[in-house]
Amino acid sequence: MRSFDFATEVIPADELASRVAELGAAINVDYEDRDPLFVVVLKGSFPFAADLVRHLDFPAEVDFMLLNRFGEGGRVGIAMDLAEPVFDRDVIIVEDVIDTGLTLKVLHRMMEDRGAASVATVGLFDKARRRIADVGIEYRGFEVGDEYLVGYGLDWKGLYRNLDSVWAFLDNDAFVNNPRILADALWGESPTPTR
């Protein structure tokens, strides 16, 4: 695995691919002869969801939601809602990172209130030590620590979602001072943006 003074690769691309294939295989077994709707929570989940559905042995119906949290109470709002109804459907929520569980709990309740027949979750990264709300994760990719992660959909100020592996910050100040520091290290000096 690659490493720099400020960041280290913690999950290489081949491990990600292998685990996503295993999650897809488990869903194939559990949802044989069913027609689930995959609810992908944007933005970070899109690479995971795209790879996951390629491992399914049935036509996968996919829809997207964009949520936001606001206020001191951490209220969850809907920035972009689903296009498909969930009434009487088996719903599988696709999340990139599950930490406190508060947003996921709200999302489960929302799907149940809309009449979903069942609601399950597939989460790629589980920060279980940060859990506040009791939520079920039927399909779990990796349990990770509290470090800040980027890559494979996870970003820092909009950057690094396109990395095919996952990196942990070792020096947060380095990224605050130069958000492109990892890009510079991986691909050479980043071009100066022009307006």
Backbone as a printed PyTorch tensor [residue, N CA C, xyz], in Angstrom:
tensor([[[  0.8420,  -1.1940,   0.0000],
         [  0.0000,   0.0000,   0.0000],
         [  0.8790,   1.2460,   0.0000]],

        [[  0.3790,   2.2690,  -0.6330],
         [  1.1220,   3.5240,  -0.7520],
         [  0.9290,   4.3710,   0.4940]],

        [[  1.9160,   5.2060,   0.7910],
         [  1.8300,   6.0560,   1.9710],
         [  2.6680,   7.3150,   1.7820]],

        [[  2.1830,   8.4020,   2.3690],
         [  2.9000,   9.6690,   2.4080],
         [  2.8720,  10.1560,   3.8510]],

        [[  3.5890,  11.2290,   4.1610],
         [  3.6060,  11.7550,   5.5320],
         [  2.2220,  12.1980,   5.9920]],

        [[  1.3780,  12.6090,   5.0700],
         [  0.0850,  13.2140,   5.4010],
         [ -1.1030,  12.2780,   5.1740]],

        [[ -0.9030,  11.1680,   4.4580],
         [ -2.0150,  10.2510,   4.1590],
         [ -1.4630,   8.8680,   3.8360]],

        [[ -2.2760,   7.8540,   4.1140],
         [ -1.8720,   6.4940,   3.7890],
         [ -3.0530,   5.7310,   3.1910]],

        [[ -2.7530,   4.8900,   2.2460],
         [ -3.7800,   4.0560,   1.6260],
         [ -4.1660,   2.9640,   2.6200]],

        [[ -5.4570,   2.8730,   2.9450],
         [ -5.8990,   1.8950,   3.9470],
         [ -6.6830,   0.7340,   3.3450]],

        [[ -7.3440,   0.9550,   2.2180],
         [ -8.0570,  -0.1290,   1.5370],
         [ -7.7470,  -0.0280,   0.0510]],

        [[ -6.9210,  -0.9470,  -0.4650],
         [ -6.5760,  -0.8890,  -1.8860],
         [ -7.7540,  -1.2860,  -2.7750]],

        [[ -7.6310,  -0.9480,  -4.0400],
         [ -8.7130,  -1.1690,  -5.0060],
         [ -9.1260,  -2.6380,  -5.0880]],

        [[ -8.1710,  -3.5690,  -5.0380],
         [ -8.5330,  -4.9820,  -5.1650],
         [ -9.3400,  -5.4780,  -3.9740]],

        [[ -9.0460,  -4.9780,  -2.7720],
         [ -9.8370,  -5.3500,  -1.5930],
         [-11.2510,  -4.7940,  -1.6930]],

        [[-11.3800,  -3.5600,  -2.1680],
         [-12.7000,  -2.9660,  -2.3620],
         [-13.5140,  -3.8010,  -3.3460]],

        [[-12.9060,  -4.1270,  -4.4740],
         [-13.6070,  -4.8950,  -5.5070],
         [-14.0500,  -6.2520,  -4.9850]],

        [[-13.1930,  -6.9120,  -4.2350],
         [-13.5160,  -8.2320,  -3.6920],
         [-14.6770,  -8.1640,  -2.7020]],

        [[-14.6380,  -7.1660,  -1.8190],
         [-15.6960,  -7.0510,  -0.8040],
         [-17.0270,  -6.6520,  -1.4450]],

        [[-17.0060,  -5.7770,  -2.4290],
         [-18.2440,  -5.3790,  -3.1080],
         [-18.8520,  -6.5900,  -3.8140]],

        [[-18.0240,  -7.4300,  -4.4140],
         [-18.5170,  -8.6570,  -5.0580],
         [-19.1690,  -9.5790,  -4.0310]],

        [[-18.5770,  -9.7020,  -2.8470],
         [-19.1590, -10.5320,  -1.7810],
         [-20.5100,  -9.9870,  -1.3240]],

        [[-20.6090,  -8.6680,  -1.2020],
         [-21.8830,  -8.0550,  -0.8070],
         [-22.9430,  -8.3240,  -1.8670]],

        [[-22.5740,  -8.1880,  -3.1360],
         [-23.5100,  -8.4800,  -4.2150],
         [-23.9750,  -9.9190,  -4.1930]],

        [[-23.0650, -10.8520,  -3.9210],
         [-23.4150, -12.2710,  -3.8530],
         [-24.3960, -12.5370,  -2.7130]],

        [[-24.1890, -11.8860,  -1.5730],
         [-25.1040, -12.0620,  -0.4390],
         [-26.4990, -11.5290,  -0.7640]],

        [[-26.5600, -10.3870,  -1.4320],
         [-27.8540,  -9.8200,  -1.8270],
         [-28.5330, -10.7320,  -2.8420]],

        [[-27.7780, -11.3260,  -3.7610],
         [-28.3520, -12.2690,  -4.7230],
         [-29.0740, -13.4120,  -4.0280]],

        [[-28.4680, -13.9480,  -2.9850],
         [-29.0670, -15.0590,  -2.2470],
         [-30.3380, -14.6080,  -1.5300]],

        [[-30.2530, -13.4770,  -0.8330],
         [-31.3710, -13.0190,  -0.0010],
         [-32.5460, -12.4780,  -0.8080]],

        [[-32.2870, -11.9640,  -2.0140],
         [-33.3440, -11.3360,  -2.7950],
         [-33.6790, -12.1050,  -4.0640]],

        [[-33.3470, -13.3970,  -4.0640],
         [-33.7160, -14.2410,  -5.1960],
         [-35.2380, -14.2250,  -5.3440]],

        [[-35.7210, -14.0410,  -6.5500],
         [-37.1490, -13.9850,  -6.8600],
         [-37.8560, -12.7900,  -6.2310]],

        [[-37.1070, -11.7380,  -5.8830],
         [-37.7050, -10.5030,  -5.3770],
         [-37.2710,  -9.3690,  -6.2960]],

        [[-37.8810,  -8.2340,  -6.1220],
         [-37.6300,  -7.0980,  -7.0050],
         [-37.3200,  -5.8560,  -6.1670]],

        [[-36.1330,  -5.8110,  -5.5300],
         [-35.8570,  -4.6720,  -4.6520],
         [-35.5660,  -3.3890,  -5.4210]],

        [[-35.8160,  -2.2870,  -4.7560],
         [-35.4410,  -0.9720,  -5.2510],
         [-34.2260,  -0.5260,  -4.4520]],

        [[-33.1270,  -0.2330,  -5.1360],
         [-31.9210,   0.2480,  -4.4820],
         [-31.9950,   1.7650,  -4.3790]],

        [[-31.9800,   2.2730,  -3.1530],
         [-32.0260,   3.7090,  -2.8920],
         [-30.6090,   4.1510,  -2.5590]],

        [[-29.9740,   4.8250,  -3.4980],
         [-28.5830,   5.2360,  -3.3590],
         [-28.5430,   6.6420,  -2.7720]],

        [[-27.8370,   6.7750,  -1.6440],
         [-27.7230,   8.0610,  -0.9770],
         [-26.5070,   8.7880,  -1.5470]],

        [[-26.7850,   9.8990,  -2.2290],
         [-25.7250,  10.6820,  -2.8660],
         [-25.0690,  11.6120,  -1.8590]],

        [[-23.8420,  12.0360,  -2.1110],
         [-23.1060,  11.8700,  -3.3290],
         [-22.1130,  10.7240,  -3.2330]],

        [[-21.6480,  10.4300,  -2.0420],
         [-20.5280,   9.5170,  -1.8830],
         [-20.7730,   8.0770,  -2.2670]],

        [[-22.0050,   7.6560,  -2.3500],
         [-22.2990,   6.2380,  -2.5990],
         [-22.3000,   5.8410,  -4.0660]],

        [[-22.1840,   6.7920,  -4.9720],
         [-22.3880,   6.4420,  -6.3810],
         [-21.3710,   5.4430,  -6.9310]],

        [[-20.0460,   5.5060,  -6.6260],
         [-19.1440,   4.4830,  -7.1740],
         [-19.4520,   3.0950,  -6.5970]],

        [[-19.7090,   3.0440,  -5.2990],
         [-20.0450,   1.7870,  -4.6330],
         [-21.3020,   1.1820,  -5.2350]],

        [[-22.3400,   1.9960,  -5.3980],
         [-23.6080,   1.4950,  -5.9520],
         [-23.4260,   0.9760,  -7.3720]],

        [[-22.6740,   1.7050,  -8.1840],
         [-22.4520,   1.2780,  -9.5710],
         [-21.7530,  -0.0680,  -9.6180]],

        [[-20.7300,  -0.2520,  -8.7840],
         [-20.0240,  -1.5340,  -8.7610],
         [-20.8860,  -2.6400,  -8.1680]],

        [[-21.6510,  -2.3130,  -7.1260],
         [-22.4880,  -3.3120,  -6.4590],
         [-23.5250,  -3.9090,  -7.4060]],

        [[-24.2510,  -3.0640,  -8.1200],
         [-25.3340,  -3.5840,  -8.9630],
         [-24.8170,  -4.4170, -10.1280]],

        [[-23.5610,  -4.2380, -10.4960],
         [-22.9710,  -5.0770, -11.5570],
         [-22.7790,  -6.5200, -11.1040]],

        [[-22.8550,  -6.7620,  -9.7960],
         [-22.6890,  -8.1200,  -9.2510],
         [-24.0200,  -8.8160,  -8.9890]],

        [[-25.1090,  -8.1930,  -9.3710],
         [-26.4210,  -8.7810,  -9.1070],
         [-26.8560,  -9.6560, -10.2690]],

        [[-27.5740, -10.7230,  -9.9250],
         [-28.0510, -11.6830, -10.9220],
         [-29.4890, -11.4170, -11.3340]],

        [[-29.9590, -10.2030, -11.1240],
         [-31.3150,  -9.8250, -11.5060],
         [-31.2910,  -8.3750, -11.9420]],

        [[-32.2820,  -7.9310, -12.7140],
         [-32.3060,  -6.5230, -13.1230],
         [-32.4670,  -5.6280, -11.8910]],

        [[-31.5470,  -4.7420, -11.6980],
         [-31.5680,  -3.8910, -10.5010],
         [-32.2010,  -2.5460, -10.8330]],

        [[-33.2360,  -2.2050, -10.0870],
         [-33.8410,  -0.8810, -10.2170],
         [-33.1900,   0.0290,  -9.1850]],

        [[-32.6660,   1.1470,  -9.6570],
         [-31.8880,   2.0480,  -8.8170],
         [-32.5100,   3.4400,  -8.8610]],

        [[-32.6020,   4.0610,  -7.6910],
         [-33.0420,   5.4490,  -7.6010],
         [-32.1090,   6.1710,  -6.6350]],

        [[-32.1980,   7.4940,  -6.6060],
         [-31.2270,   8.2970,  -5.8660],
         [-31.9120,   9.3070,  -4.9690]],

        [[-31.2700,   9.5500,  -3.8080],
         [-31.6870,  10.6030,  -2.8860],
         [-30.4540,  11.4020,  -2.4920]],

        [[-30.6480,  12.6870,  -2.3190],
         [-29.5990,  13.5490,  -1.7890],
         [-30.1550,  14.1810,  -0.5230]],

        [[-29.4970,  13.9180,   0.5830],
         [-29.9350,  14.4260,   1.8750],
         [-28.9750,  15.4980,   2.3530]],

        [[-29.4610,  16.3670,   3.2250],
         [-28.5710,  17.3170,   3.8800],
         [-28.9540,  17.4270,   5.3410]],

        [[-27.9720,  17.7790,   6.1380],
         [-28.2070,  17.9840,   7.5700],
         [-28.0160,  19.4620,   7.8430]],

        [[-28.8600,  19.9870,   8.6980],
         [-28.7510,  21.4110,   8.9730],
         [-29.2220,  21.6890,  10.3850]],

        [[-28.7880,  22.8180,  10.8960],
         [-29.1690,  23.2390,  12.2360],
         [-28.3940,  22.4960,  13.3040]],

        [[-28.4810,  23.0230,  14.5260],
         [-27.7520,  22.4160,  15.6360],
         [-28.3010,  21.0530,  16.0050]],

        [[-29.5650,  20.8090,  15.7340],
         [-30.1570,  19.5110,  16.0390],
         [-29.8240,  18.4580,  15.0010]],

        [[-29.1250,  18.8610,  13.9420],
         [-28.7540,  17.9110,  12.9100],
         [-29.9430,  17.3820,  12.1340]],

        [[-30.9770,  18.2210,  11.9570],
         [-32.1580,  17.7770,  11.2210],
         [-31.7890,  17.3650,   9.8140]],

        [[-32.4530,  16.3440,   9.3200],
         [-32.1840,  15.8230,   7.9860],
         [-33.2250,  16.3860,   7.0230]],

        [[-32.7510,  16.9460,   5.9330],
         [-33.6340,  17.4530,   4.8900],
         [-33.3790,  16.7160,   3.5940]],

        [[-34.3280,  16.8000,   2.6920],
         [-34.2060,  16.1510,   1.3880],
         [-33.8690,  17.2150,   0.3550]],

        [[-32.6790,  17.1170,  -0.2220],
         [-32.2780,  18.0380,  -1.2860],
         [-32.7560,  17.5310,  -2.6440]],

        [[-32.8100,  16.1970,  -2.8080],
         [-33.3190,  15.5750,  -4.0290],
         [-34.0190,  14.2790,  -3.6180]],

        [[-35.2850,  14.1710,  -3.9760],
         [-36.0710,  13.0120,  -3.5590],
         [-36.0840,  11.9360,  -4.6460]],

        [[-36.5720,  10.7750,  -4.2650],
         [-36.7010,   9.6550,  -5.1860],
         [-37.6970,   9.9720,  -6.2910]],

        [[-37.4780,   9.3960,  -7.4570],
         [-38.4250,   9.5070,  -8.5550],
         [-39.4370,   8.3690,  -8.5080]],

        [[-39.0360,   7.2220,  -7.9410],
         [-39.8870,   6.0370,  -7.8920],
         [-40.5830,   5.9120,  -6.5400]],

        [[-41.8310,   5.4660,  -6.5200],
         [-42.5000,   5.2060,  -5.2420],
         [-41.9270,   3.9460,  -4.5950]],

        [[-41.9150,   3.9210,  -3.2680],
         [-41.4080,   2.7530,  -2.5460],
         [-42.5320,   1.9030,  -1.9740]],

        [[-43.7770,   2.3290,  -2.1590],
         [-44.9060,   1.6050,  -1.5700],
         [-44.8980,   0.1390,  -1.9990]],

        [[-44.9550,  -0.7510,  -1.0150],
         [-45.0220,  -2.1910,  -1.2230],
         [-43.7760,  -2.7530,  -1.9110]],

        [[-42.6620,  -2.0440,  -1.8170],
         [-41.3980,  -2.4970,  -2.4190],
         [-40.4240,  -2.9060,  -1.3240]],

        [[-39.5640,  -3.8500,  -1.6400],
         [-38.4010,  -4.1440,  -0.8010],
         [-37.3540,  -3.1020,  -1.1520]],

        [[-36.9230,  -2.3410,  -0.1640],
         [-35.9780,  -1.2470,  -0.3770],
         [-34.6310,  -1.6360,   0.2300]],

        [[-33.5720,  -1.4100,  -0.5380],
         [-32.2150,  -1.5790,  -0.0310],
         [-31.5230,  -0.2270,  -0.1200]],

        [[-31.2410,   0.3580,   1.0300],
         [-30.5470,   1.6390,   1.0970],
         [-29.0580,   1.3910,   0.8990]],

        [[-28.4550,   2.1490,  -0.0110],
         [-27.0260,   2.0180,  -0.3040],
         [-26.3210,   3.2510,   0.2540]],

        [[-25.4760,   3.0440,   1.2680],
         [-24.7570,   4.1330,   1.9370],
         [-23.2590,   3.9240,   1.8200]],

        [[-22.5220,   5.0140,   1.7250],
         [-21.0630,   4.9090,   1.7170],
         [-20.5330,   4.7480,   3.1380]],

        [[-20.8370,   5.6940,   4.0230],
         [-20.3460,   5.6630,   5.4010],
         [-21.5310,   5.7330,   6.3590]],

        [[-21.5100,   4.8550,   7.3400],
         [-22.5040,   4.9150,   8.4150],
         [-21.7320,   5.1900,   9.6910]],

        [[-22.0100,   6.3320,  10.3060],
         [-21.2950,   6.6340,  11.5450],
         [-22.2470,   6.7200,  12.7220]],

        [[-22.8290,   7.8660,  13.0070],
         [-23.7150,   7.9640,  14.1730],
         [-24.9840,   7.1390,  13.9950]],

        [[-25.3950,   6.9410,  12.7500],
         [-26.6230,   6.2020,  12.4730],
         [-27.8700,   7.0690,  12.4690]],

        [[-27.7370,   8.3410,  12.8240],
         [-28.9100,   9.2160,  12.9170],
         [-29.5780,   9.4220,  11.5590]],

        [[-28.7840,   9.7280,  10.5400],
         [-29.3540,   9.9300,   9.2080],
         [-29.9790,   8.6440,   8.6920]],

        [[-29.3090,   7.5270,   8.8920],
         [-29.8400,   6.2470,   8.4370],
         [-31.1530,   5.9080,   9.1350]],

        [[-31.2500,   6.2140,  10.4150],
         [-32.4920,   5.9610,  11.1550],
         [-33.6420,   6.7750,  10.5650]],

        [[-33.3820,   8.0380,  10.2500],
         [-34.3980,   8.8930,   9.6300],
         [-34.7890,   8.3290,   8.2640]],

        [[-33.8190,   7.8920,   7.5110],
         [-34.0790,   7.3500,   6.1760],
         [-34.9070,   6.0620,   6.2490]],

        [[-34.5870,   5.1930,   7.1960],
         [-35.3950,   3.9750,   7.3970],
         [-36.8440,   4.3460,   7.7120]],

        [[-37.0220,   5.2700,   8.6380],
         [-38.3680,   5.6840,   9.0300],
         [-39.1140,   6.2870,   7.8480]],

        [[-38.4040,   7.0670,   7.0380],
         [-39.0030,   7.6920,   5.8650],
         [-39.5140,   6.6200,   4.8870]],

        [[-38.7020,   5.5920,   4.6360],
         [-39.1080,   4.5190,   3.7210],
         [-40.2980,   3.7380,   4.2900]],

        [[-40.2720,   3.4880,   5.5930],
         [-41.3910,   2.7810,   6.2320],
         [-42.6640,   3.6200,   6.1730]],

        [[-42.5460,   4.9260,   6.4310],
         [-43.7080,   5.8170,   6.3680],
         [-44.2900,   5.8980,   4.9570]],

        [[-43.4560,   5.6850,   3.9550],
         [-43.9180,   5.7040,   2.5720],
         [-44.4600,   4.3380,   2.1350]],

        [[-44.4970,   3.3740,   3.0500],
         [-45.1300,   2.0970,   2.7780],
         [-44.2500,   1.0150,   2.2080]],

        [[-42.9270,   1.1210,   2.3870],
         [-42.0340,   0.0680,   1.8970],
         [-42.3700,  -1.2570,   2.5770]],

        [[-42.3220,  -2.3400,   1.8060],
         [-42.5940,  -3.6680,   2.3610],
         [-41.4930,  -4.0930,   3.3270]],

        [[-40.2530,  -3.7520,   3.0090],
         [-39.1140,  -4.0190,   3.8860],
         [-38.0310,  -3.0030,   3.5740]],

        [[-37.1620,  -2.7820,   4.5520],
         [-36.0470,  -1.8520,   4.3730],
         [-34.7880,  -2.5070,   4.9250]],

        [[-33.7660,  -2.6160,   4.0890],
         [-32.4630,  -3.1410,   4.4960],
         [-31.4010,  -2.1310,   4.0990]],

        [[-30.2170,  -2.2750,   4.6650],
         [-29.1200,  -1.3520,   4.3790],
         [-27.8790,  -2.1220,   3.9700]],

        [[-27.2300,  -1.6330,   2.9300],
         [-25.8850,  -2.0800,   2.5810],
         [-24.9790,  -0.8600,   2.7360]],

        [[-24.0300,  -0.9640,   3.6710],
         [-23.1130,   0.1360,   3.9400],
         [-21.6880,  -0.3070,   3.7060]],

        [[-20.9450,   0.4680,   2.9550],
         [-19.5830,   0.0640,   2.6360],
         [-18.6340,   0.2760,   3.8060]],

        [[-18.7310,   1.4300,   4.4640],
         [-17.8310,   1.7310,   5.5760],
         [-18.6540,   1.9770,   6.8340]],

        [[-18.3300,   1.2550,   7.8860],
         [-19.0610,   1.3580,   9.1440],
         [-18.1410,   1.9090,  10.2180]],

        [[-18.4730,   3.1030,  10.7080],
         [-17.7450,   3.7020,  11.8310],
         [-18.5200,   3.3800,  13.1070]],

        [[-18.5270,   2.1150,  13.4720],
         [-19.3660,   1.6030,  14.5580],
         [-19.0900,   2.2870,  15.8920]],

        [[-17.8650,   2.6960,  16.1340],
         [-17.5330,   3.3400,  17.4160],
         [-18.2120,   4.6850,  17.5840]],

        [[-18.6870,   5.2650,  16.5040],
         [-19.3600,   6.5710,  16.5630],
         [-20.8810,   6.4450,  16.6530]],

        [[-21.3900,   5.2240,  16.7010],
         [-22.8280,   4.9860,  16.6510],
         [-23.5500,   5.5930,  17.8480]],

        [[-24.6040,   6.3210,  17.5520],
         [-25.5010,   6.8830,  18.5730],
         [-26.8590,   6.2060,  18.4650]],

        [[-27.3690,   6.0910,  17.2460],
         [-28.6870,   5.4840,  17.0060],
         [-28.5160,   4.0040,  16.6920]],

        [[-29.4400,   3.2160,  17.1810],
         [-29.4210,   1.7800,  16.9290],
         [-30.0310,   1.5220,  15.5530]],

        [[-29.1860,   1.1680,  14.5920],
         [-29.6490,   0.8950,  13.2350],
         [-29.0680,  -0.4290,  12.7650]],

        [[-29.8530,  -1.1290,  11.9730],
         [-29.3790,  -2.3870,  11.4180],
         [-28.6260,  -2.1600,  10.1200]],

        [[-27.5340,  -2.8830,   9.9670],
         [-26.7810,  -2.8620,   8.7100],
         [-26.7030,  -4.3190,   8.2690]],

        [[-27.5790,  -4.6880,   7.3630],
         [-27.6710,  -6.0850,   6.9500],
         [-26.4650,  -6.5250,   6.1250]],

        [[-25.8930,  -5.6050,   5.3750],
         [-24.7470,  -5.9150,   4.5130],
         [-23.6690,  -4.8610,   4.7780]],

        [[-22.5860,  -5.3050,   5.4110],
         [-21.5290,  -4.3750,   5.8480],
         [-20.2420,  -4.6770,   5.0970]],

        [[-19.6320,  -3.6230,   4.5670],
         [-18.3850,  -3.7960,   3.8400],
         [-17.1840,  -3.8880,   4.7550]],

        [[-16.7990,  -2.7610,   5.3500],
         [-15.6090,  -2.6820,   6.1900],
         [-15.9400,  -1.8920,   7.4510]],

        [[-15.4490,  -2.3500,   8.5940],
         [-15.5070,  -1.5220,   9.7910],
         [-14.2410,  -0.6890,   9.8060]],

        [[-14.4050,   0.6170,   9.9680],
         [-13.2740,   1.5380,   9.9320],
         [-13.2550,   2.3630,  11.2050]],

        [[-12.1280,   3.0350,  11.4520],
         [-11.9820,   3.8710,  12.6370],
         [-12.5120,   5.2750,  12.4140]],

        [[-12.0390,   6.1970,  13.2310],
         [-12.5230,   7.5750,  13.1940],
         [-11.7560,   8.4650,  12.2240]],

        [[-10.6890,   7.9470,  11.5960],
         [ -9.8900,   8.7780,  10.7210],
         [-10.7230,   9.2740,   9.5380]],

        [[-10.3000,  10.4000,   8.9860],
         [-10.9890,  10.9590,   7.8300],
         [-10.5530,  10.1900,   6.6010]],

        [[-11.5200,   9.7000,   5.8280],
         [-11.2420,   8.8710,   4.6620],
         [-11.6320,   9.5890,   3.3800]],

        [[-10.8450,   9.3560,   2.3270],
         [-11.1730,   9.8520,   0.9910],
         [-10.9550,   8.7320,  -0.0170]],

        [[-11.6240,   8.8690,  -1.1450],
         [-11.4930,   7.9010,  -2.2310],
         [-12.7230,   7.0330,  -2.3500]],

        [[-12.9050,   6.4490,  -3.5190],
         [-14.0260,   5.5560,  -3.8120],
         [-15.3600,   6.1880,  -3.3960]],

        [[-15.5200,   7.4480,  -3.7620],
         [-16.7540,   8.1730,  -3.4770],
         [-16.6490,   9.1500,  -2.3260]],

        [[-15.7200,   8.9330,  -1.4190],
         [-15.5610,   9.8130,  -0.2530],
         [-14.6770,  10.9960,  -0.6350]],

        [[-15.0620,  12.1780,  -0.1650],
         [-14.3570,  13.3710,  -0.6360],
         [-13.8200,  14.2300,   0.4900]],

        [[-12.9340,  15.1200,   0.1080],
         [-12.4650,  16.2270,   0.9340],
         [-12.6600,  17.4770,   0.0950]],

        [[-13.6260,  18.3100,   0.4930],
         [-13.9450,  19.5490,  -0.2290],
         [-14.2250,  19.2810,  -1.7060]],

        [[-14.9250,  18.1750,  -1.9780],
         [-15.3140,  17.8260,  -3.3310],
         [-14.2690,  17.0510,  -4.1210]],

        [[-13.0900,  16.8820,  -3.5700],
         [-11.9970,  16.2040,  -4.2670],
         [-11.8750,  14.7430,  -3.8310]],

        [[-11.2960,  13.9400,  -4.6680],
         [-10.8520,  12.5680,  -4.3960],
         [-11.9330,  11.4950,  -4.4840]],

        [[-13.1390,  11.8190,  -4.8710],
         [-14.1560,  10.7790,  -5.0420],
         [-13.7390,   9.7620,  -6.1050]],

        [[-12.9050,  10.1860,  -7.0420],
         [-12.5250,   9.3390,  -8.1730],
         [-11.3800,   8.3740,  -7.8790]],

        [[-10.7780,   8.4070,  -6.7060],
         [ -9.7160,   7.4530,  -6.3800],
         [-10.3020,   6.0490,  -6.3150]],

        [[ -9.5700,   5.0630,  -6.8170],
         [-10.0870,   3.6910,  -6.8120],
         [ -9.7450,   2.9400,  -5.5340]],

        [[ -9.0560,   3.6070,  -4.6100],
         [ -8.7470,   3.0310,  -3.3060],
         [ -9.1320,   4.0500,  -2.2360]],

        [[ -9.0160,   3.6510,  -0.9750],
         [ -9.4170,   4.5330,   0.1260],
         [ -8.1730,   4.9310,   0.9160]],

        [[ -8.0870,   6.2080,   1.2130],
         [ -6.9580,   6.7890,   1.9250],
         [ -7.4250,   7.4080,   3.2350]],

        [[ -6.5800,   7.3410,   4.2650],
         [ -6.8500,   7.9780,   5.5590],
         [ -5.9130,   9.1590,   5.7380]],

        [[ -6.4390,  10.2410,   6.2750],
         [ -5.6140,  11.4050,   6.5880],
         [ -4.7430,  11.0910,   7.8020]],

        [[ -3.4770,  11.4110,   7.7210],
         [ -2.5780,  11.3280,   8.8660],
         [ -2.3180,  12.7180,   9.4340]],

        [[ -2.5060,  13.7290,   8.6010],
         [ -2.2450,  15.1120,   8.9910],
         [ -3.3560,  15.9890,   8.4080]],

        [[ -4.3880,  16.2250,   9.2030],
         [ -5.5260,  17.0210,   8.7250],
         [ -5.1100,  18.4350,   8.3300]],

        [[ -4.1740,  19.0220,   9.0680],
         [ -3.7360,  20.3900,   8.7630],
         [ -3.1440,  20.4850,   7.3610]],

        [[ -2.4690,  19.4340,   6.9260],
         [ -1.8830,  19.4420,   5.5830],
         [ -2.9750,  19.5930,   4.5230]],

        [[ -4.1220,  18.9400,   4.7290],
         [ -5.2260,  19.0310,   3.7750],
         [ -5.9560,  20.3650,   3.8960]],

        [[ -6.0340,  20.8980,   5.1070],
         [ -6.6540,  22.2080,   5.2930],
         [ -5.8190,  23.2650,   4.5570]],

        [[ -4.5030,  23.1890,   4.6900],
         [ -3.6130,  24.1620,   4.0630],
         [ -3.5060,  23.9740,   2.5600]],

        [[ -3.6520,  22.7200,   2.0780],
         [ -3.5450,  22.4510,   0.6460],
         [ -4.4690,  21.2790,   0.3050]],

        [[ -5.7340,  21.5590,  -0.0180],
         [ -6.6790,  20.4740,  -0.3020],
         [ -6.2310,  19.5440,  -1.4220]],

        [[ -5.3260,  19.9870,  -2.2840],
         [ -4.8620,  19.1680,  -3.4220],
         [ -3.5600,  18.4190,  -3.1200]],

        [[ -3.1740,  18.3470,  -1.8630],
         [ -1.8870,  17.7540,  -1.5210],
         [ -1.7880,  16.2900,  -1.9550]],

        [[ -2.8520,  15.5340,  -1.7980],
         [ -2.8190,  14.1280,  -2.2030],
         [ -2.7960,  14.0060,  -3.7280]],

        [[ -3.5480,  14.8570,  -4.4030],
         [ -3.5330,  14.8550,  -5.8720],
         [ -2.1310,  15.1600,  -6.3830]],

        [[ -1.4730,  16.1440,  -5.7720],
         [ -0.1130,  16.4850,  -6.1800],
         [  0.8270,  15.3000,  -5.9900]],

        [[  0.6690,  14.5840,  -4.8920],
         [  1.5470,  13.4500,  -4.6040],
         [  1.2800,  12.2730,  -5.5410]],

        [[  0.0110,  12.0470,  -5.8810],
         [ -0.3380,  10.9000,  -6.7210],
         [ -0.1160,  11.1540,  -8.2000]],

        [[ -0.4160,  12.3580,  -8.6600],
         [ -0.4090,  12.6290, -10.0990],
         [  0.5370,  13.7430, -10.5130]],

        [[  1.3370,  14.2340,  -9.6110],
         [  2.2040,  15.3570,  -9.9400],
         [  1.5080,  16.6600,  -9.6520]],

        [[  2.1840,  17.7240,  -9.8790],
         [  1.6410,  19.0580,  -9.5770],
         [  0.3190,  19.2740, -10.2660]],

        [[ -0.7030,  19.6560,  -9.4870],
         [ -2.0210,  19.9330, -10.0530],
         [ -1.9800,  21.2320, -10.8470]],

        [[ -2.6800,  21.2790, -11.9690],
         [ -2.7220,  22.5370, -12.7150],
         [ -3.4870,  23.6010, -11.9320]],

        [[ -3.0910,  24.8250, -12.1030],
         [ -3.7830,  25.9400, -11.4500],
         [ -5.1060,  26.1600, -12.1620]],

        [[ -6.2030,  26.1770, -11.3950],
         [ -7.4990,  26.3850, -12.0490],
         [ -7.5580,  27.7660, -12.7120]],

        [[ -8.2050,  27.8180, -13.8520],
         [ -8.3980,  29.0920, -14.5380],
         [ -9.8820,  29.4370, -14.5240]],

        [[-10.1520,  30.7100, -14.5820],
         [-11.5610,  31.1570, -14.5660],
         [-11.8980,  31.7870, -15.8810]]])
